Amino acid sequence: MRAIALQEYGGPEDLELREPPAPKAVPGEVLVRVKAAGVNPGDWKVAAGYLDSAMEARFPLIPGWEVSGVVEARGFDATEFEVGDEVVGYIWKDWVQNGGYAELVSAPVRTLARKPESLNWLQAAGLPLAGLTAYQAIQRLDIGSGDTVLIHAASGGVGTFGVQIVTARGARVIGTAGGRNHDYLRGLGAEPVTYGDGLSGRVRELAPDGVDAALDFVGGDAVAVSRDVLKNPNRVASIVDATITEKGGHHVWARPNSADLGVLCALADSGKLSVTVDRTFPLAAAADAWRAVQEGHTRGKIVLDVDAN
């Protein structure tokens, strides 16, 4: 089995292609033959040690939290899936060690759902973590029909899902992005607005009475700008700024949830949710994939094609 691993905390240059022992299908889990793995900012942040105070990392560490693949074996009590089932998952465990940058991974059944038929393997791998992050943030704010919602970093991995989920609920979306992504956002159903100095004023031009809810998917001054334009300054959620709770808002860290993931898969198969894959890399080029994510200008998702040579 091939996998990408680190021997200790480090950066892209420390990733190594290795051949660790194949994992086992233990009780409560299934063994997944990985077709593709999503790449997320959290992958390199954990590997760099930035989240050491919040979660346990064990070495050698195989990064990666979202995968698509085929069930190859199952634990004796893992009756939710059969061998041969096509699945997607946000394969979070109690500690970080045996992630999705591998040809085989053992995944808890609570983290998996059946792969949407409408998505290919690469698209499906880009759905679980980013999709759940957006969905659970939207759920936290109880966003629904008639709301006007400001989404920061609307063309990014999480933002792209946020725009589509909010739109599917019948709400209006104002999404921040650079000029090159404005047409892309319009195609998703959002009204684009350029980020940067003067953002509050530009949002007010589109929504003179303010917005009903705001989703911060980028950090920086997004929370402060959101509070400037919100009708209720507490109806804001951030996936970056944990201090937002001290100001009355909501901090969201996605949790694995088969039911929530099933909702996203159903939206995809109904044609209401698409997955934009910006770039793909073979497993051996995971370091290049990390550098692409670190650049911060991705439209949609970056994905490792584990099947590629």
C-alpha positions as CSV (number, residue, x, y, z in Angstrom):
1,M,0.0,0.0,0.0
2,R,1.3,3.5,-0.9
3,A,0.7,6.5,1.3
4,I,2.0,10.0,1.9
5,A,3.3,10.4,5.5
6,L,5.4,12.7,7.7
7,Q,7.8,11.5,10.4
8,E,7.3,14.6,12.5
9,Y,5.7,18.0,12.3
10,G,6.7,19.8,9.1
11,G,5.7,21.3,5.8
12,P,5.2,20.2,2.2
13,E,8.9,19.4,1.8
14,D,8.7,16.8,4.5
15,L,6.0,14.7,2.9
16,E,7.3,11.3,1.8
17,L,5.8,8.5,-0.3
18,R,5.9,5.4,1.8
19,E,4.6,1.8,1.9
20,P,3.2,1.4,5.4
21,P,1.3,-1.8,6.5
22,A,-2.2,-2.0,5.2
23,P,-4.9,-1.0,7.8
24,K,-7.4,-3.4,9.2
25,A,-11.2,-3.3,9.1
26,V,-11.8,-3.1,12.8
27,P,-15.2,-3.1,14.6
28,G,-17.3,0.0,13.7
29,E,-15.2,0.7,10.6
30,V,-14.9,-0.4,7.0
31,L,-11.7,-0.6,4.8
32,V,-12.0,1.7,1.8
33,R,-9.9,1.4,-1.3
34,V,-9.3,5.1,-1.9
35,K,-10.0,6.5,-5.4
36,A,-9.4,10.2,-4.6
37,A,-8.7,12.4,-1.5
38,G,-9.6,16.0,-1.0
39,V,-6.9,18.5,0.0
40,N,-7.8,21.1,2.6
41,P,-6.0,23.9,4.6
42,G,-6.5,21.9,7.8
43,D,-4.3,19.1,6.3
44,W,-1.1,21.2,6.2
45,K,-2.0,23.2,9.4
46,V,-2.2,20.0,11.4
47,A,1.0,18.7,9.9
48,A,2.8,22.0,10.7
49,G,1.8,21.6,14.4
50,Y,-0.5,24.7,14.4
51,L,-3.3,22.7,16.0
52,D,-1.2,20.8,18.5
53,S,-3.0,22.2,21.5
54,A,-6.4,21.2,20.1
55,M,-5.9,17.7,18.8
56,E,-3.5,14.8,19.2
57,A,-1.2,13.9,16.2
58,R,0.6,10.5,16.1
59,F,3.6,9.8,13.9
60,P,4.2,8.6,11.3
61,L,1.2,10.7,10.2
62,I,-0.8,10.2,7.0
63,P,-2.8,13.4,6.4
64,G,-6.2,13.8,4.8
65,W,-9.7,13.8,6.1
66,E,-12.0,13.4,3.0
67,V,-12.0,10.5,0.5
68,S,-14.0,8.8,-2.1
69,G,-13.6,5.1,-2.7
70,V,-14.9,1.5,-2.6
71,V,-15.6,-0.6,0.5
72,E,-13.1,-3.5,0.4
73,A,-13.7,-5.1,3.8
74,R,-15.7,-4.3,6.9
75,G,-15.5,-4.9,10.6
76,F,-17.8,-7.7,11.8
77,D,-20.4,-5.2,13.2
78,A,-20.2,-2.6,10.4
79,T,-23.4,-3.7,8.7
80,E,-24.2,-0.2,7.3
81,F,-22.2,-1.0,4.2
82,E,-21.4,-4.0,2.0
83,V,-18.2,-4.9,0.2
84,G,-18.2,-3.1,-3.2
85,D,-20.3,-0.1,-2.0
86,E,-19.1,3.2,-3.4
87,V,-18.7,5.7,-0.5
88,V,-17.5,9.2,0.4
89,G,-16.4,10.3,3.8
90,Y,-15.0,12.9,6.2
91,I,-13.0,10.2,8.0
92,W,-12.3,12.0,11.3
93,K,-11.1,9.9,14.2
94,D,-10.2,10.7,17.8
95,W,-6.6,11.4,16.9
96,V,-4.8,12.3,13.6
97,Q,-2.6,9.6,12.1
98,N,-4.1,7.3,9.5
99,G,-5.7,9.7,7.0
100,G,-6.9,9.6,3.4
101,Y,-3.6,10.3,1.5
102,A,-3.3,6.5,1.0
103,E,-4.5,3.7,-1.2
104,L,-6.3,2.1,1.7
105,V,-7.9,3.7,4.8
106,S,-10.0,2.3,7.6
107,A,-12.9,4.6,8.2
108,P,-15.6,4.7,10.9
109,V,-19.1,4.1,9.4
110,R,-20.4,7.2,11.2
111,T,-18.2,9.2,8.8
112,L,-19.4,7.8,5.6
113,A,-22.3,8.0,3.1
114,R,-23.0,6.4,-0.2
115,K,-21.3,8.3,-3.1
116,P,-23.6,10.4,-5.2
117,E,-24.1,8.8,-8.6
118,S,-23.9,12.2,-10.3
119,L,-20.3,12.8,-9.2
120,N,-17.1,11.2,-10.4
121,W,-14.5,10.0,-8.0
122,L,-12.5,13.3,-8.0
123,Q,-15.6,15.4,-7.5
124,A,-16.9,13.1,-4.8
125,A,-13.7,13.4,-2.8
126,G,-14.0,17.1,-2.7
127,L,-17.4,17.1,-1.1
128,P,-17.3,15.7,2.5
129,L,-15.3,18.1,4.6
130,A,-15.8,21.3,2.8
131,G,-19.4,20.5,2.2
132,L,-20.1,19.6,5.8
133,T,-18.3,22.7,7.0
134,A,-20.6,24.9,4.9
135,Y,-23.7,22.9,5.7
136,Q,-23.2,22.8,9.4
137,A,-22.4,26.6,9.5
138,I,-25.6,27.3,7.6
139,Q,-27.6,25.0,10.0
140,R,-26.1,26.8,13.0
141,L,-27.5,30.1,11.7
142,D,-30.9,28.6,10.6
143,I,-30.6,30.2,7.2
144,G,-33.7,29.8,5.1
145,S,-36.0,31.2,2.4
146,G,-36.1,35.0,2.3
147,D,-32.8,35.6,4.0
148,T,-30.0,37.7,2.5
149,V,-26.7,36.1,3.3
150,L,-23.1,37.5,3.0
151,I,-20.6,34.7,2.3
152,H,-16.9,35.6,2.6
153,A,-14.5,33.7,0.2
154,A,-17.5,32.5,-1.7
155,S,-15.5,31.0,-4.6
156,G,-13.2,28.9,-2.4
157,G,-13.6,25.3,-1.4
158,V,-16.1,25.8,1.4
159,G,-17.6,29.0,0.0
160,T,-18.6,27.3,-3.3
161,F,-20.7,24.8,-1.3
162,G,-22.1,27.5,1.0
163,V,-23.4,29.5,-2.0
164,Q,-25.2,26.5,-3.5
165,I,-26.7,25.3,-0.2
166,V,-28.0,28.7,0.7
167,T,-29.4,29.2,-2.8
168,A,-31.1,25.8,-2.7
169,R,-32.8,27.0,0.5
170,G,-34.3,29.9,-1.3
171,A,-32.1,32.6,0.2
172,R,-30.2,35.4,-1.6
173,V,-26.4,35.3,-1.6
174,I,-23.9,38.1,-1.7
175,G,-20.5,36.5,-2.1
176,T,-17.0,38.1,-1.8
177,A,-14.4,37.2,-4.4
178,G,-11.7,38.6,-6.6
179,G,-12.8,40.0,-9.9
180,R,-11.7,36.9,-11.9
181,N,-14.3,34.8,-10.0
182,H,-17.3,37.1,-10.3
183,D,-18.8,35.3,-13.3
184,Y,-18.1,32.0,-11.6
185,L,-20.2,33.1,-8.6
186,R,-23.0,34.4,-10.8
187,G,-23.1,30.9,-12.4
188,L,-23.7,29.5,-8.9
189,G,-26.5,31.9,-8.1
190,A,-24.6,34.5,-6.1
191,E,-24.3,38.3,-6.5
192,P,-20.5,38.9,-6.4
193,V,-18.8,41.7,-4.6
194,T,-15.0,42.4,-4.5
195,Y,-13.3,41.9,-1.2
196,G,-10.9,44.4,0.4
197,D,-11.1,48.0,1.6
198,G,-14.6,49.5,1.4
199,L,-16.3,46.1,1.4
200,S,-19.0,47.2,3.9
201,G,-20.0,50.0,1.6
202,R,-20.2,47.7,-1.4
203,V,-22.4,45.3,0.5
204,R,-24.6,48.1,1.6
205,E,-25.1,49.1,-2.1
206,L,-26.5,45.7,-2.8
207,A,-28.4,45.4,0.5
208,P,-29.2,48.9,1.8
209,D,-31.1,47.5,4.9
210,G,-28.3,45.1,5.7
211,V,-28.0,41.3,5.5
212,D,-29.7,38.7,7.6
213,A,-26.8,36.4,8.2
214,A,-23.0,36.1,7.4
215,L,-20.6,33.2,6.9
216,D,-16.9,33.8,7.3
217,F,-14.9,31.2,5.4
218,V,-11.7,33.2,5.2
219,G,-10.8,35.0,8.5
220,G,-9.0,38.4,8.6
221,D,-11.5,41.2,9.0
222,A,-14.5,39.2,7.7
223,V,-16.2,39.1,11.1
224,A,-15.8,42.8,11.7
225,V,-17.2,43.6,8.2
226,S,-20.0,41.2,8.8
227,R,-21.1,42.9,12.0
228,D,-21.1,46.3,10.2
229,V,-23.7,45.1,7.7
230,L,-25.8,42.6,9.7
231,K,-29.3,43.4,10.9
232,N,-28.5,41.2,13.9
233,P,-24.7,41.4,14.7
234,N,-24.8,38.0,16.4
235,R,-26.1,36.1,13.4
236,V,-22.6,35.4,12.0
237,A,-20.6,32.1,11.9
238,S,-16.9,31.7,11.3
239,I,-14.8,28.6,10.6
240,V,-11.6,30.6,11.2
241,D,-12.1,33.0,14.2
242,A,-12.7,31.0,17.4
243,T,-13.0,34.3,19.4
244,I,-16.2,35.0,17.6
245,T,-18.1,33.3,20.4
246,E,-17.0,36.0,22.8
247,K,-18.8,38.5,20.6
248,G,-22.1,36.6,20.4
249,G,-21.4,34.8,17.1
250,H,-20.8,31.1,16.3
251,H,-17.5,29.2,15.7
252,V,-18.0,26.1,13.5
253,W,-15.7,23.1,13.2
254,A,-17.2,20.4,11.0
255,R,-18.1,17.1,12.7
256,P,-18.5,13.8,10.8
257,N,-22.2,13.1,10.4
258,S,-23.5,10.4,8.0
259,A,-27.0,12.0,7.9
260,D,-25.7,15.5,7.1
261,L,-23.4,14.0,4.5
262,G,-26.3,12.1,3.0
263,V,-28.2,15.4,2.7
264,L,-25.3,16.8,0.6
265,C,-25.1,13.7,-1.5
266,A,-28.9,14.0,-2.2
267,L,-28.5,17.7,-3.2
268,A,-25.8,16.6,-5.6
269,D,-27.9,13.9,-7.2
270,S,-30.8,16.4,-7.5
271,G,-28.7,18.8,-9.5
272,K,-28.7,21.5,-6.8
273,L,-25.0,21.0,-5.7
274,S,-22.0,20.6,-8.0
275,V,-18.4,20.2,-7.0
276,T,-15.8,22.3,-8.7
277,V,-12.4,20.7,-8.9
278,D,-9.8,23.4,-9.5
279,R,-6.8,21.1,-9.9
280,T,-5.8,17.5,-9.4
281,F,-2.5,16.0,-8.5
282,P,-1.3,12.3,-8.3
283,L,-0.7,11.0,-4.8
284,A,3.1,11.3,-5.1
285,A,2.7,15.0,-5.8
286,A,0.9,15.8,-2.5
287,A,3.5,18.4,-1.7
288,D,2.6,20.4,-4.8
289,A,-1.1,20.1,-3.9
290,W,-0.4,21.6,-0.5
291,R,1.5,24.5,-2.0
292,A,-1.4,25.1,-4.3
293,V,-3.8,25.3,-1.3
294,Q,-1.4,27.5,0.6
295,E,-1.5,30.1,-2.3
296,G,-5.1,30.7,-1.3
297,H,-6.5,31.5,-4.7
298,T,-8.3,28.2,-5.4
299,R,-11.6,28.1,-7.2
300,G,-13.4,25.1,-5.7
301,K,-11.3,22.1,-4.5
302,I,-7.9,20.6,-5.0
303,V,-7.9,16.8,-5.1
304,L,-5.4,14.0,-5.1
305,D,-6.1,11.4,-7.8
306,V,-5.0,8.3,-5.9
307,D,-5.6,6.1,-8.9
308,A,-3.2,8.1,-11.1
309,N,0.3,6.7,-11.6
